[in-house]
Amino acid sequence: MISRSLRVMYYKALDIPMRLNGLAYKRFRQGSNRPKVQLGCGQVHYIDGWLNLDANIFSAHPDLWANIMHGLPFKDGSVSAFYSFHVIEHLPDDYLPIFIGEMYRSLVPGGWIRIGGPDAENAARMLLAGRSEWFPDFPDNRKSVGGRFANLLLCRGEHLTLLTESYLGGMLADAGFVEIKRRVPGRESDFSCAEVLKHEYEDDFECPHSLILEARKPT
């Protein structure tokens, strides 16, 4: 796991090139095909047939190199769908409404989103139940349930916000999204996006580790 200090250095050093690349894509290279976009493909979750965006140009090999903290590099009403799994918890809490508003702006009428990250409510339930085995031992191998709880929700300070259904759903509603629904990771989708379900790791479908919400921009 890369240290936070190295991440900060990376983003500072490449801030201007990323900004320019995103701007160039939006103004000159974006076509009229209304792509489905994955925000944050990482190193192993590339989705064929989608436009995969990531800020990591070295090991992630995205289709589009850009930083979502700069705003999304898409024209108004030009994207048919957004998908993002375990990315938004890395965004500053006060930036989340802006990020959600950017997705809304970029979507075509009737376009949809599927986003999510660590489920703080389910984590709290398992903490109170003393279920240490429910929690991961990443990034640190901790024995206590409290330590493992911190692993999931804080991840050595890499996670900058806590996600609950009411909090995330409320921000989606405030942005204008409708048909906001919670879905089971890896199993449920209203949009027949089987190609993304296989990328969602989950081993407890009764009490999932990940909160997944889907929503639609009104037509």
C-alpha positions in Angstrom: 0.0 0.0 0.0 1.5 3.3 -1.1 1.9 5.8 1.8 -0.2 8.9 1.9 2.8 11.2 1.6 3.9 9.6 -1.7 0.3 9.9 -3.0 0.3 13.6 -2.1 3.7 14.1 -3.9 2.4 12.2 -7.0 -0.7 14.4 -7.3 1.2 17.6 -6.7 3.9 16.7 -9.3 1.3 15.7 -12.0 -1.5 18.1 -11.2 -1.1 20.3 -14.2 -0.6 17.5 -16.8 -3.7 15.7 -15.5 -5.7 18.9 -15.7 -4.6 19.6 -19.2 -5.3 16.0 -20.3 -8.8 16.0 -18.9 -9.5 19.4 -20.5 -8.1 18.2 -23.8 -10.3 15.1 -23.8 -13.4 17.2 -22.9 -12.9 19.8 -25.6 -11.3 17.9 -28.4 -11.3 14.1 -28.0 -14.7 13.2 -26.6 -16.9 11.9 -29.3 -20.6 11.6 -29.6 -21.0 7.9 -28.6 -22.2 8.6 -25.0 -19.9 6.1 -23.2 -20.4 4.2 -20.0 -17.6 5.4 -17.7 -15.9 3.7 -14.8 -14.4 6.2 -12.3 -11.4 4.6 -10.8 -10.5 1.4 -12.6 -7.4 0.8 -10.5 -4.9 -1.9 -11.5 -7.3 -4.9 -11.8 -10.8 -3.7 -12.4 -10.7 -2.6 -16.1 -14.1 -3.1 -17.7 -14.2 -4.0 -21.4 -16.6 -1.8 -23.4 -16.5 1.0 -20.8 -14.3 4.1 -20.7 -12.1 3.5 -17.7 -10.8 6.6 -15.9 -8.1 6.7 -13.3 -5.5 9.1 -12.0 -2.8 6.4 -11.8 -1.0 6.5 -15.2 1.8 4.0 -14.2 0.1 0.7 -13.1 -3.6 1.2 -13.8 -3.4 1.9 -17.5 -6.7 3.8 -17.8 -8.3 4.8 -21.1 -8.5 8.3 -19.7 -5.9 9.7 -17.3 -7.6 12.4 -15.1 -8.1 13.4 -11.5 -11.8 13.4 -10.5 -11.0 16.1 -8.0 -10.6 18.5 -10.9 -14.2 17.9 -12.0 -15.3 15.3 -14.5 -13.8 15.8 -18.0 -17.0 15.3 -19.9 -19.4 17.6 -21.6 -22.9 18.2 -20.3 -25.3 15.3 -21.0 -22.7 13.2 -22.8 -22.3 10.1 -20.6 -24.9 7.2 -20.4 -23.7 5.7 -17.1 -21.2 6.1 -14.3 -19.8 3.2 -12.2 -17.5 3.6 -9.2 -16.7 1.0 -6.6 -14.6 1.8 -3.5 -13.4 5.1 -4.8 -15.7 7.8 -3.3 -14.6 7.1 0.3 -11.1 8.5 -0.8 -12.6 11.9 -1.7 -12.8 14.7 0.9 -16.2 14.7 2.6 -17.0 18.3 1.5 -16.2 17.4 -2.1 -18.8 14.6 -2.3 -21.8 16.8 -3.2 -19.6 18.5 -5.9 -18.6 15.1 -7.3 -22.2 13.8 -7.4 -23.3 17.0 -9.1 -20.6 16.5 -11.7 -21.9 13.0 -12.5 -25.5 14.5 -12.7 -24.3 17.2 -15.1 -22.4 14.8 -17.3 -25.2 12.2 -17.7 -27.7 12.1 -20.5 -31.3 12.4 -19.4 -32.3 9.0 -18.2 -28.6 8.0 -17.6 -27.8 6.1 -14.5 -25.1 5.6 -11.8 -23.9 2.8 -9.6 -21.6 3.9 -6.8 -20.5 2.7 -3.4 -17.8 2.0 -0.8 -17.4 0.7 2.7 -20.7 0.4 4.6 -20.4 2.3 7.9 -23.7 1.1 9.2 -23.1 -2.5 8.7 -19.6 -2.1 10.1 -21.1 -0.5 13.2 -23.5 -3.4 13.6 -20.7 -5.9 13.4 -18.5 -3.9 15.8 -21.3 -3.9 18.4 -21.9 -7.6 17.9 -18.2 -8.3 18.4 -17.8 -10.0 15.0 -14.1 -9.5 14.4 -14.0 -12.1 11.7 -16.4 -10.0 9.6 -13.7 -7.3 9.2 -10.7 -7.5 6.9 -7.1 -7.7 8.1 -6.1 -5.1 5.5 -4.2 -2.8 5.6 -3.0 -4.0 9.1 -3.3 -7.4 10.7 -5.1 -6.4 13.9 -6.6 -8.8 16.4 -9.2 -6.5 18.1 -12.6 -5.9 16.6 -12.0 -2.2 17.1 -8.8 -2.3 15.2 -10.3 -4.2 12.4 -13.3 -1.8 12.4 -10.7 1.0 11.9 -9.1 -1.0 9.0 -12.3 -1.0 7.0 -13.5 2.5 7.6 -10.2 4.5 8.0 -7.7 2.4 6.1 -4.7 4.2 7.6 -6.2 7.6 6.9 -6.8 6.9 3.2 -10.6 7.0 3.6 -11.8 10.6 4.0 -15.5 10.1 4.6 -18.0 7.6 6.1 -20.8 6.2 3.8 -24.2 5.4 5.0 -27.4 4.8 3.0 -29.1 7.9 4.3 -26.1 10.2 3.8 -25.1 9.1 0.3 -28.8 8.7 -0.8 -29.5 12.2 0.5 -26.7 13.7 -1.5 -28.0 11.9 -4.6 -31.5 13.2 -4.1 -30.2 16.7 -3.5 -28.4 16.6 -6.8 -31.6 15.7 -8.6 -31.3 11.9 -8.9 -34.4 9.7 -8.7 -35.1 6.0 -8.3 -32.4 5.8 -5.7 -32.1 2.2 -4.5 -29.7 0.1 -2.5 -28.4 -3.0 -4.3 -26.6 -6.1 -3.0 -22.9 -5.9 -4.2 -22.1 -8.4 -6.9 -25.7 -9.6 -7.2 -28.3 -7.0 -7.9 -28.7 -4.3 -10.5 -31.6 -2.5 -12.1 -29.6 -1.8 -15.2 -28.4 -5.2 -16.3 -24.8 -4.3 -15.8 -23.5 -7.9 -15.4 -20.1 -6.7 -16.6 -19.6 -4.7 -13.4 -21.0 -7.1 -10.9 -18.1 -9.5 -11.3 -15.8 -6.8 -10.1 -17.5 -6.3 -6.8 -15.9 -8.5 -4.1 -18.3 -9.5 -1.3 -18.5 -12.6 0.9 -21.5 -11.7 3.2 -24.6 -11.0 1.1 -26.8 -10.8 4.3 -24.7 -8.0 5.8 -22.5 -6.6 3.0 -19.2 -4.9 3.6 -20.0 -2.5 0.7 -22.8 0.0 0.4 -24.0 0.1 -3.3 -26.6 2.7 -4.5 -28.0 3.0 -8.0 -29.9 6.0 -9.2 -31.1 7.6 -12.4 -31.1 11.1 -13.9 -34.7 12.1 -14.8 -35.7 12.1 -18.5 
